[in-house]
Amino acid sequence: MYNWRHMPPEQRAEVLKRRQGSGLPWHGPPHRCGESRDYHLDAANYEHRPVLGASLERLVEFEALLLEAFRRSAAVVYAWCVLPNHYHALVHAPEVMALLDELGRLHGRTSRCWNLADSQVGRKCWHRAVERAIRSERHFWATLNYVHHNPVHHGYTTRWQDWPCSSAAAYLSAVGRDVAERNWRAFPVRNYGRGWDAPAM
């Protein structure tokens, strides 16, 4: 829906009419519960502005708050990474809507705090969290690789384990380099996620 502001009025009217007619949210992604209860979650700062990454301290603090939000909603976290303008997580969530509500509260609290700190009260910081149900074992492992590879993909580091706000180092320590490399080859990222992030990313 980031394209909304770039659409001519006639196209906006057509898109809105189609979304209203199909029962979808008017200006955001629909939320769907999967049978597996495993989900790839991601959320971005509004228009991918690096509000989250204003400082390393903010990134680290948000990472801790995010993990606490997962714990509060009884989610099991398999992988995560927090970047300057978005985050990804692979989780098992018995009640994904409860988790999304918890993330909404986290986004609200951090928006207020950051806007006060940055003297920008009223600024929109987040654009909703999105969940994608994991459909298969292949999808699960490709998602885990995608989440851990995301800081490399965006050019923030050259090795997974060097990004400070990620589960990659713990994953590599737990499974070992050989197993991680075998999983990387068996479940490649390829074009996974293409088109999700802003073109400038």
Rosetta constraint file for C-alpha pairs under 8 A:
AtomPair CA 1 CA 27 HARMONIC 6.47 0.50
AtomPair CA 1 CA 28 HARMONIC 6.33 0.50
AtomPair CA 1 CA 29 HARMONIC 7.78 0.50
AtomPair CA 2 CA 47 HARMONIC 7.17 0.50
AtomPair CA 3 CA 7 HARMONIC 6.46 0.50
AtomPair CA 4 CA 12 HARMONIC 6.66 0.50
AtomPair CA 7 CA 11 HARMONIC 5.91 0.50
AtomPair CA 7 CA 12 HARMONIC 5.95 0.50
AtomPair CA 8 CA 12 HARMONIC 6.35 0.50
AtomPair CA 9 CA 13 HARMONIC 6.21 0.50
AtomPair CA 10 CA 14 HARMONIC 6.32 0.50
AtomPair CA 11 CA 15 HARMONIC 6.11 0.50
AtomPair CA 12 CA 16 HARMONIC 6.02 0.50
AtomPair CA 13 CA 17 HARMONIC 6.03 0.50
AtomPair CA 14 CA 18 HARMONIC 6.18 0.50
AtomPair CA 15 CA 19 HARMONIC 6.20 0.50
AtomPair CA 16 CA 20 HARMONIC 6.04 0.50
AtomPair CA 16 CA 26 HARMONIC 6.19 0.50
AtomPair CA 16 CA 27 HARMONIC 7.96 0.50
AtomPair CA 17 CA 21 HARMONIC 6.03 0.50
AtomPair CA 18 CA 22 HARMONIC 6.25 0.50
AtomPair CA 19 CA 23 HARMONIC 6.24 0.50
AtomPair CA 19 CA 24 HARMONIC 5.07 0.50
AtomPair CA 19 CA 25 HARMONIC 6.76 0.50
AtomPair CA 19 CA 26 HARMONIC 5.87 0.50
AtomPair CA 20 CA 24 HARMONIC 6.07 0.50
AtomPair CA 20 CA 25 HARMONIC 7.28 0.50
AtomPair CA 20 CA 26 HARMONIC 6.27 0.50
AtomPair CA 24 CA 29 HARMONIC 7.76 0.50
AtomPair CA 24 CA 30 HARMONIC 5.97 0.50
AtomPair CA 25 CA 29 HARMONIC 6.64 0.50
AtomPair CA 25 CA 30 HARMONIC 5.96 0.50
AtomPair CA 28 CA 128 HARMONIC 7.39 0.50
AtomPair CA 29 CA 130 HARMONIC 6.82 0.50
AtomPair CA 31 CA 97 HARMONIC 7.96 0.50
AtomPair CA 31 CA 130 HARMONIC 7.13 0.50
AtomPair CA 31 CA 131 HARMONIC 6.76 0.50
AtomPair CA 32 CA 131 HARMONIC 7.49 0.50
AtomPair CA 32 CA 132 HARMONIC 7.71 0.50
AtomPair CA 32 CA 133 HARMONIC 7.67 0.50
AtomPair CA 33 CA 37 HARMONIC 7.33 0.50
AtomPair CA 33 CA 96 HARMONIC 6.68 0.50
AtomPair CA 33 CA 97 HARMONIC 7.86 0.50
AtomPair CA 33 CA 133 HARMONIC 6.93 0.50
AtomPair CA 34 CA 38 HARMONIC 7.43 0.50
AtomPair CA 34 CA 39 HARMONIC 7.80 0.50
AtomPair CA 34 CA 133 HARMONIC 4.97 0.50
AtomPair CA 34 CA 134 HARMONIC 7.38 0.50
AtomPair CA 35 CA 133 HARMONIC 7.83 0.50
AtomPair CA 36 CA 133 HARMONIC 7.25 0.50
AtomPair CA 36 CA 134 HARMONIC 6.82 0.50
AtomPair CA 36 CA 135 HARMONIC 7.40 0.50
AtomPair CA 37 CA 92 HARMONIC 5.50 0.50
AtomPair CA 37 CA 93 HARMONIC 5.40 0.50
AtomPair CA 37 CA 94 HARMONIC 5.79 0.50
AtomPair CA 37 CA 95 HARMONIC 7.73 0.50
AtomPair CA 37 CA 96 HARMONIC 7.42 0.50
AtomPair CA 37 CA 133 HARMONIC 7.01 0.50
AtomPair CA 37 CA 134 HARMONIC 7.74 0.50
AtomPair CA 38 CA 90 HARMONIC 7.24 0.50
AtomPair CA 38 CA 91 HARMONIC 5.59 0.50
AtomPair CA 38 CA 92 HARMONIC 4.24 0.50
AtomPair CA 38 CA 93 HARMONIC 6.25 0.50
AtomPair CA 38 CA 133 HARMONIC 6.01 0.50
AtomPair CA 38 CA 134 HARMONIC 5.45 0.50
AtomPair CA 39 CA 90 HARMONIC 5.74 0.50
AtomPair CA 39 CA 91 HARMONIC 5.39 0.50
AtomPair CA 39 CA 92 HARMONIC 6.25 0.50
AtomPair CA 39 CA 93 HARMONIC 7.26 0.50
AtomPair CA 39 CA 131 HARMONIC 5.97 0.50
AtomPair CA 39 CA 132 HARMONIC 5.37 0.50
AtomPair CA 39 CA 133 HARMONIC 4.53 0.50
AtomPair CA 39 CA 134 HARMONIC 5.33 0.50
AtomPair CA 40 CA 88 HARMONIC 7.10 0.50
AtomPair CA 40 CA 89 HARMONIC 5.75 0.50
AtomPair CA 40 CA 90 HARMONIC 4.60 0.50
AtomPair CA 40 CA 91 HARMONIC 6.53 0.50
AtomPair CA 40 CA 131 HARMONIC 5.60 0.50
AtomPair CA 40 CA 132 HARMONIC 5.12 0.50
AtomPair CA 40 CA 133 HARMONIC 6.50 0.50
AtomPair CA 40 CA 134 HARMONIC 6.83 0.50
AtomPair CA 40 CA 143 HARMONIC 7.02 0.50
AtomPair CA 41 CA 88 HARMONIC 5.60 0.50
AtomPair CA 41 CA 89 HARMONIC 5.11 0.50
AtomPair CA 41 CA 90 HARMONIC 6.27 0.50
AtomPair CA 41 CA 91 HARMONIC 7.50 0.50
AtomPair CA 41 CA 129 HARMONIC 6.79 0.50
AtomPair CA 41 CA 130 HARMONIC 5.61 0.50
AtomPair CA 41 CA 131 HARMONIC 4.51 0.50
AtomPair CA 41 CA 132 HARMONIC 6.51 0.50
AtomPair CA 42 CA 86 HARMONIC 7.15 0.50
AtomPair CA 42 CA 87 HARMONIC 5.47 0.50
AtomPair CA 42 CA 88 HARMONIC 4.37 0.50
AtomPair CA 42 CA 89 HARMONIC 6.39 0.50
AtomPair CA 42 CA 129 HARMONIC 5.64 0.50
AtomPair CA 42 CA 130 HARMONIC 5.46 0.50
AtomPair CA 42 CA 131 HARMONIC 6.70 0.50
AtomPair CA 43 CA 86 HARMONIC 5.56 0.50
AtomPair CA 43 CA 87 HARMONIC 5.69 0.50
AtomPair CA 43 CA 88 HARMONIC 6.94 0.50
AtomPair CA 43 CA 126 HARMONIC 7.39 0.50
AtomPair CA 43 CA 127 HARMONIC 6.74 0.50
AtomPair CA 43 CA 128 HARMONIC 6.12 0.50
AtomPair CA 43 CA 129 HARMONIC 4.33 0.50
AtomPair CA 43 CA 130 HARMONIC 6.20 0.50
AtomPair CA 44 CA 48 HARMONIC 5.92 0.50
AtomPair CA 44 CA 85 HARMONIC 5.79 0.50
AtomPair CA 44 CA 86 HARMONIC 4.01 0.50
AtomPair CA 44 CA 87 HARMONIC 6.56 0.50
AtomPair CA 44 CA 126 HARMONIC 6.00 0.50
AtomPair CA 44 CA 127 HARMONIC 5.93 0.50
AtomPair CA 44 CA 128 HARMONIC 7.50 0.50
AtomPair CA 44 CA 129 HARMONIC 7.43 0.50
AtomPair CA 45 CA 49 HARMONIC 5.78 0.50
AtomPair CA 45 CA 50 HARMONIC 6.72 0.50
AtomPair CA 45 CA 51 HARMONIC 6.52 0.50
AtomPair CA 45 CA 52 HARMONIC 7.07 0.50
AtomPair CA 45 CA 85 HARMONIC 5.22 0.50
AtomPair CA 45 CA 86 HARMONIC 5.88 0.50
AtomPair CA 45 CA 125 HARMONIC 5.29 0.50
AtomPair CA 45 CA 126 HARMONIC 4.32 0.50
AtomPair CA 45 CA 127 HARMONIC 6.01 0.50
AtomPair CA 46 CA 124 HARMONIC 6.34 0.50
AtomPair CA 46 CA 125 HARMONIC 5.24 0.50
AtomPair CA 46 CA 126 HARMONIC 4.68 0.50
AtomPair CA 46 CA 127 HARMONIC 5.01 0.50
AtomPair CA 47 CA 127 HARMONIC 7.83 0.50
AtomPair CA 48 CA 85 HARMONIC 5.45 0.50
AtomPair CA 48 CA 86 HARMONIC 7.18 0.50
AtomPair CA 48 CA 198 HARMONIC 6.87 0.50
AtomPair CA 49 CA 85 HARMONIC 5.87 0.50
AtomPair CA 50 CA 54 HARMONIC 6.45 0.50
AtomPair CA 50 CA 84 HARMONIC 5.04 0.50
AtomPair CA 50 CA 85 HARMONIC 4.21 0.50
AtomPair CA 50 CA 86 HARMONIC 7.98 0.50
AtomPair CA 51 CA 84 HARMONIC 6.97 0.50
AtomPair CA 51 CA 85 HARMONIC 6.21 0.50
AtomPair CA 51 CA 114 HARMONIC 7.86 0.50
AtomPair CA 51 CA 125 HARMONIC 6.77 0.50
AtomPair CA 52 CA 58 HARMONIC 6.53 0.50
AtomPair CA 52 CA 59 HARMONIC 6.14 0.50
AtomPair CA 52 CA 62 HARMONIC 7.79 0.50
AtomPair CA 52 CA 83 HARMONIC 7.55 0.50
AtomPair CA 52 CA 84 HARMONIC 5.14 0.50
AtomPair CA 52 CA 85 HARMONIC 5.43 0.50
AtomPair CA 52 CA 86 HARMONIC 7.39 0.50
AtomPair CA 53 CA 58 HARMONIC 6.51 0.50
AtomPair CA 53 CA 59 HARMONIC 5.71 0.50
AtomPair CA 53 CA 83 HARMONIC 6.83 0.50
AtomPair CA 53 CA 84 HARMONIC 3.62 0.50
AtomPair CA 53 CA 85 HARMONIC 6.18 0.50
AtomPair CA 54 CA 58 HARMONIC 6.69 0.50
AtomPair CA 54 CA 59 HARMONIC 7.88 0.50
AtomPair CA 54 CA 84 HARMONIC 7.23 0.50
AtomPair CA 55 CA 59 HARMONIC 6.51 0.50
AtomPair CA 56 CA 60 HARMONIC 6.20 0.50
AtomPair CA 57 CA 61 HARMONIC 6.02 0.50
AtomPair CA 58 CA 62 HARMONIC 5.98 0.50
AtomPair CA 59 CA 63 HARMONIC 6.13 0.50
AtomPair CA 59 CA 82 HARMONIC 6.92 0.50
AtomPair CA 59 CA 83 HARMONIC 7.34 0.50
AtomPair CA 59 CA 84 HARMONIC 7.02 0.50
AtomPair CA 59 CA 165 HARMONIC 7.10 0.50
AtomPair CA 60 CA 64 HARMONIC 6.48 0.50
AtomPair CA 60 CA 164 HARMONIC 7.88 0.50
AtomPair CA 60 CA 165 HARMONIC 6.31 0.50
AtomPair CA 61 CA 65 HARMONIC 6.36 0.50
AtomPair CA 62 CA 66 HARMONIC 5.95 0.50
AtomPair CA 62 CA 110 HARMONIC 7.99 0.50
AtomPair CA 63 CA 67 HARMONIC 6.26 0.50
AtomPair CA 63 CA 82 HARMONIC 6.37 0.50
AtomPair CA 63 CA 165 HARMONIC 6.40 0.50
AtomPair CA 64 CA 68 HARMONIC 6.19 0.50
AtomPair CA 65 CA 69 HARMONIC 6.16 0.50
AtomPair CA 65 CA 106 HARMONIC 7.59 0.50
AtomPair CA 66 CA 70 HARMONIC 6.39 0.50
AtomPair CA 66 CA 103 HARMONIC 7.69 0.50
AtomPair CA 66 CA 106 HARMONIC 7.50 0.50
AtomPair CA 67 CA 71 HARMONIC 6.31 0.50
AtomPair CA 68 CA 72 HARMONIC 6.14 0.50
AtomPair CA 69 CA 73 HARMONIC 6.41 0.50
AtomPair CA 69 CA 99 HARMONIC 7.71 0.50
AtomPair CA 69 CA 102 HARMONIC 6.16 0.50
AtomPair CA 69 CA 103 HARMONIC 6.66 0.50
AtomPair CA 69 CA 106 HARMONIC 7.28 0.50
AtomPair CA 70 CA 74 HARMONIC 6.33 0.50
AtomPair CA 70 CA 75 HARMONIC 5.11 0.50
AtomPair CA 70 CA 76 HARMONIC 7.26 0.50
AtomPair CA 70 CA 77 HARMONIC 7.27 0.50
AtomPair CA 70 CA 99 HARMONIC 6.91 0.50
AtomPair CA 70 CA 102 HARMONIC 7.97 0.50
AtomPair CA 71 CA 75 HARMONIC 5.83 0.50
AtomPair CA 71 CA 76 HARMONIC 7.45 0.50
AtomPair CA 72 CA 102 HARMONIC 7.94 0.50
AtomPair CA 73 CA 93 HARMONIC 7.76 0.50
AtomPair CA 73 CA 95 HARMONIC 7.81 0.50
AtomPair CA 73 CA 98 HARMONIC 6.46 0.50
AtomPair CA 73 CA 99 HARMONIC 5.35 0.50
AtomPair CA 73 CA 102 HARMONIC 6.97 0.50
AtomPair CA 74 CA 93 HARMONIC 6.82 0.50
AtomPair CA 74 CA 94 HARMONIC 7.37 0.50
AtomPair CA 75 CA 91 HARMONIC 6.27 0.50
AtomPair CA 75 CA 92 HARMONIC 5.47 0.50
AtomPair CA 75 CA 93 HARMONIC 4.55 0.50
AtomPair CA 75 CA 94 HARMONIC 6.94 0.50
AtomPair CA 75 CA 99 HARMONIC 7.46 0.50
AtomPair CA 76 CA 91 HARMONIC 5.46 0.50
AtomPair CA 76 CA 92 HARMONIC 4.96 0.50
AtomPair CA 76 CA 93 HARMONIC 6.60 0.50
AtomPair CA 77 CA 89 HARMONIC 7.20 0.50
AtomPair CA 77 CA 90 HARMONIC 6.15 0.50
AtomPair CA 77 CA 91 HARMONIC 4.44 0.50
AtomPair CA 77 CA 92 HARMONIC 6.50 0.50
AtomPair CA 78 CA 89 HARMONIC 7.56 0.50
AtomPair CA 78 CA 90 HARMONIC 5.44 0.50
AtomPair CA 78 CA 91 HARMONIC 5.54 0.50
AtomPair CA 78 CA 92 HARMONIC 7.66 0.50
AtomPair CA 78 CA 144 HARMONIC 7.53 0.50
AtomPair CA 79 CA 89 HARMONIC 5.50 0.50
AtomPair CA 79 CA 90 HARMONIC 5.08 0.50
AtomPair CA 79 CA 91 HARMONIC 7.13 0.50
AtomPair CA 79 CA 144 HARMONIC 6.12 0.50
AtomPair CA 79 CA 147 HARMONIC 6.67 0.50
AtomPair CA 79 CA 148 HARMONIC 7.13 0.50
AtomPair CA 79 CA 166 HARMONIC 7.58 0.50
AtomPair CA 79 CA 167 HARMONIC 5.55 0.50
AtomPair CA 79 CA 168 HARMONIC 7.37 0.50
AtomPair CA 80 CA 87 HARMONIC 7.43 0.50
AtomPair CA 80 CA 88 HARMONIC 5.53 0.50
AtomPair CA 80 CA 89 HARMONIC 4.10 0.50
AtomPair CA 80 CA 90 HARMONIC 6.33 0.50
AtomPair CA 80 CA 147 HARMONIC 6.12 0.50
AtomPair CA 80 CA 148 HARMONIC 7.01 0.50
AtomPair CA 80 CA 166 HARMONIC 5.44 0.50
AtomPair CA 80 CA 167 HARMONIC 5.51 0.50
AtomPair CA 80 CA 168 HARMONIC 7.86 0.50
AtomPair CA 81 CA 87 HARMONIC 5.69 0.50
AtomPair CA 81 CA 88 HARMONIC 5.50 0.50
AtomPair CA 81 CA 89 HARMONIC 6.56 0.50
AtomPair CA 81 CA 147 HARMONIC 6.28 0.50
AtomPair CA 81 CA 148 HARMONIC 6.62 0.50
AtomPair CA 81 CA 150 HARMONIC 7.46 0.50
AtomPair CA 81 CA 151 HARMONIC 7.67 0.50
AtomPair CA 81 CA 165 HARMONIC 5.70 0.50
AtomPair CA 81 CA 166 HARMONIC 4.07 0.50
AtomPair CA 81 CA 167 HARMONIC 6.54 0.50
AtomPair CA 82 CA 86 HARMONIC 6.34 0.50
AtomPair CA 82 CA 87 HARMONIC 4.37 0.50
AtomPair CA 82 CA 88 HARMONIC 6.65 0.50
AtomPair CA 82 CA 165 HARMONIC 5.41 0.50
AtomPair CA 82 CA 166 HARMONIC 6.33 0.50
AtomPair CA 83 CA 87 HARMONIC 5.70 0.50
AtomPair CA 83 CA 151 HARMONIC 6.95 0.50
AtomPair CA 83 CA 165 HARMONIC 7.40 0.50
AtomPair CA 88 CA 147 HARMONIC 6.00 0.50
AtomPair CA 89 CA 147 HARMONIC 6.65 0.50
AtomPair CA 90 CA 143 HARMONIC 7.08 0.50
AtomPair CA 90 CA 144 HARMONIC 6.54 0.50
AtomPair CA 90 CA 147 HARMONIC 7.47 0.50
AtomPair CA 93 CA 99 HARMONIC 7.11 0.50
AtomPair CA 95 CA 99 HARMONIC 6.53 0.50
AtomPair CA 96 CA 100 HARMONIC 6.13 0.50
AtomPair CA 97 CA 101 HARMONIC 6.12 0.50
AtomPair CA 98 CA 102 HARMONIC 6.23 0.50
AtomPair CA 99 CA 103 HARMONIC 6.21 0.50
AtomPair CA 100 CA 104 HARMONIC 6.09 0.50
AtomPair CA 100 CA 129 HARMONIC 6.92 0.50
AtomPair CA 101 CA 105 HARMONIC 6.36 0.50
AtomPair CA 102 CA 106 HARMONIC 6.27 0.50
AtomPair CA 103 CA 107 HARMONIC 6.05 0.50
AtomPair CA 103 CA 129 HARMONIC 7.28 0.50
AtomPair CA 104 CA 108 HARMONIC 6.19 0.50
AtomPair CA 104 CA 128 HARMONIC 7.35 0.50
AtomPair CA 104 CA 129 HARMONIC 7.59 0.50
AtomPair CA 105 CA 109 HARMONIC 6.18 0.50
AtomPair CA 106 CA 110 HARMONIC 6.08 0.50
AtomPair CA 107 CA 111 HARMONIC 5.88 0.50
AtomPair CA 107 CA 125 HARMONIC 7.93 0.50
AtomPair CA 107 CA 126 HARMONIC 6.59 0.50
AtomPair CA 108 CA 112 HARMONIC 6.29 0.50
AtomPair CA 109 CA 113 HARMONIC 6.26 0.50
AtomPair CA 110 CA 114 HARMONIC 5.88 0.50
AtomPair CA 111 CA 115 HARMONIC 5.86 0.50
AtomPair CA 111 CA 124 HARMONIC 7.42 0.50
AtomPair CA 111 CA 125 HARMONIC 5.64 0.50
AtomPair CA 111 CA 126 HARMONIC 7.49 0.50
AtomPair CA 112 CA 116 HARMONIC 6.19 0.50
AtomPair CA 112 CA 121 HARMONIC 7.34 0.50
AtomPair CA 113 CA 117 HARMONIC 6.19 0.50
AtomPair CA 114 CA 118 HARMONIC 5.89 0.50
AtomPair CA 115 CA 119 HARMONIC 5.74 0.50
AtomPair CA 115 CA 120 HARMONIC 4.70 0.50
AtomPair CA 115 CA 121 HARMONIC 4.86 0.50
AtomPair CA 115 CA 122 HARMONIC 7.11 0.50
AtomPair CA 115 CA 123 HARMONIC 6.59 0.50
AtomPair CA 116 CA 120 HARMONIC 6.28 0.50
AtomPair CA 116 CA 121 HARMONIC 5.82 0.50
AtomPair CA 134 CA 139 HARMONIC 6.03 0.50
AtomPair CA 134 CA 140 HARMONIC 5.93 0.50
AtomPair CA 135 CA 139 HARMONIC 6.08 0.50
AtomPair CA 135 CA 140 HARMONIC 7.52 0.50
AtomPair CA 136 CA 140 HARMONIC 6.22 0.50
AtomPair CA 137 CA 141 HARMONIC 6.36 0.50
AtomPair CA 138 CA 142 HARMONIC 6.05 0.50
AtomPair CA 138 CA 187 HARMONIC 6.29 0.50
AtomPair CA 139 CA 143 HARMONIC 5.96 0.50
AtomPair CA 140 CA 144 HARMONIC 6.26 0.50
AtomPair CA 141 CA 145 HARMONIC 6.20 0.50
AtomPair CA 141 CA 183 HARMONIC 7.25 0.50
AtomPair CA 141 CA 187 HARMONIC 5.92 0.50
AtomPair CA 142 CA 146 HARMONIC 6.03 0.50
AtomPair CA 142 CA 184 HARMONIC 7.83 0.50
AtomPair CA 142 CA 187 HARMONIC 4.94 0.50
AtomPair CA 142 CA 188 HARMONIC 5.93 0.50
AtomPair CA 142 CA 189 HARMONIC 5.64 0.50
AtomPair CA 142 CA 192 HARMONIC 7.85 0.50
AtomPair CA 143 CA 147 HARMONIC 6.07 0.50
AtomPair CA 143 CA 189 HARMONIC 7.62 0.50
AtomPair CA 143 CA 192 HARMONIC 7.98 0.50
AtomPair CA 144 CA 148 HARMONIC 6.32 0.50
AtomPair CA 145 CA 149 HARMONIC 5.88 0.50
AtomPair CA 145 CA 183 HARMONIC 7.99 0.50
AtomPair CA 145 CA 184 HARMONIC 6.46 0.50
AtomPair CA 145 CA 187 HARMONIC 7.57 0.50
AtomPair CA 145 CA 188 HARMONIC 7.38 0.50
AtomPair CA 145 CA 189 HARMONIC 6.55 0.50
AtomPair CA 146 CA 150 HARMONIC 5.92 0.50
AtomPair CA 146 CA 189 HARMONIC 5.77 0.50
AtomPair CA 146 CA 192 HARMONIC 7.05 0.50
AtomPair CA 146 CA 193 HARMONIC 7.91 0.50
AtomPair CA 148 CA 160 HARMONIC 6.06 0.50
AtomPair CA 148 CA 166 HARMONIC 7.03 0.50
AtomPair CA 148 CA 167 HARMONIC 7.15 0.50
AtomPair CA 148 CA 168 HARMONIC 5.39 0.50
AtomPair CA 149 CA 153 HARMONIC 6.05 0.50
AtomPair CA 149 CA 160 HARMONIC 5.93 0.50
AtomPair CA 150 CA 154 HARMONIC 6.19 0.50
AtomPair CA 151 CA 155 HARMONIC 6.26 0.50
AtomPair CA 151 CA 156 HARMONIC 5.26 0.50
AtomPair CA 151 CA 157 HARMONIC 6.04 0.50
AtomPair CA 151 CA 160 HARMONIC 6.96 0.50
AtomPair CA 151 CA 163 HARMONIC 6.68 0.50
AtomPair CA 152 CA 156 HARMONIC 5.84 0.50
AtomPair CA 152 CA 157 HARMONIC 5.11 0.50
AtomPair CA 152 CA 158 HARMONIC 5.31 0.50
AtomPair CA 152 CA 159 HARMONIC 6.37 0.50
AtomPair CA 152 CA 160 HARMONIC 6.51 0.50
AtomPair CA 154 CA 201 HARMONIC 6.27 0.50
AtomPair CA 156 CA 163 HARMONIC 7.57 0.50
AtomPair CA 157 CA 162 HARMONIC 6.52 0.50
AtomPair CA 157 CA 163 HARMONIC 6.40 0.50
AtomPair CA 158 CA 162 HARMONIC 7.59 0.50
AtomPair CA 159 CA 163 HARMONIC 7.49 0.50
AtomPair CA 160 CA 168 HARMONIC 5.80 0.50
AtomPair CA 160 CA 169 HARMONIC 7.08 0.50
AtomPair CA 161 CA 166 HARMONIC 7.86 0.50
AtomPair CA 161 CA 168 HARMONIC 5.34 0.50
AtomPair CA 161 CA 169 HARMONIC 4.37 0.50
AtomPair CA 161 CA 172 HARMONIC 7.66 0.50
AtomPair CA 162 CA 169 HARMONIC 7.57 0.50
AtomPair CA 167 CA 171 HARMONIC 6.11 0.50
AtomPair CA 168 CA 172 HARMONIC 6.12 0.50
AtomPair CA 169 CA 173 HARMONIC 6.11 0.50
AtomPair CA 170 CA 174 HARMONIC 6.04 0.50
AtomPair CA 171 CA 175 HARMONIC 6.14 0.50
AtomPair CA 171 CA 176 HARMONIC 7.85 0.50
AtomPair CA 172 CA 176 HARMONIC 5.11 0.50
AtomPair CA 172 CA 177 HARMONIC 5.89 0.50
AtomPair CA 172 CA 180 HARMONIC 6.50 0.50
AtomPair CA 173 CA 177 HARMONIC 7.74 0.50
AtomPair CA 175 CA 179 HARMONIC 5.95 0.50
AtomPair CA 175 CA 180 HARMONIC 6.54 0.50
AtomPair CA 176 CA 180 HARMONIC 6.27 0.50
AtomPair CA 177 CA 181 HARMONIC 6.01 0.50
AtomPair CA 178 CA 182 HARMONIC 6.13 0.50
AtomPair CA 179 CA 183 HARMONIC 6.11 0.50
AtomPair CA 180 CA 184 HARMONIC 6.09 0.50
AtomPair CA 181 CA 185 HARMONIC 6.25 0.50
AtomPair CA 182 CA 186 HARMONIC 6.07 0.50
AtomPair CA 183 CA 187 HARMONIC 5.72 0.50
AtomPair CA 183 CA 188 HARMONIC 7.90 0.50
AtomPair CA 184 CA 188 HARMONIC 5.45 0.50
AtomPair CA 184 CA 189 HARMONIC 7.80 0.50
AtomPair CA 193 CA 197 HARMONIC 7.60 0.50
AtomPair CA 195 CA 199 HARMONIC 7.52 0.50
AtomPair CA 197 CA 201 HARMONIC 6.51 0.50
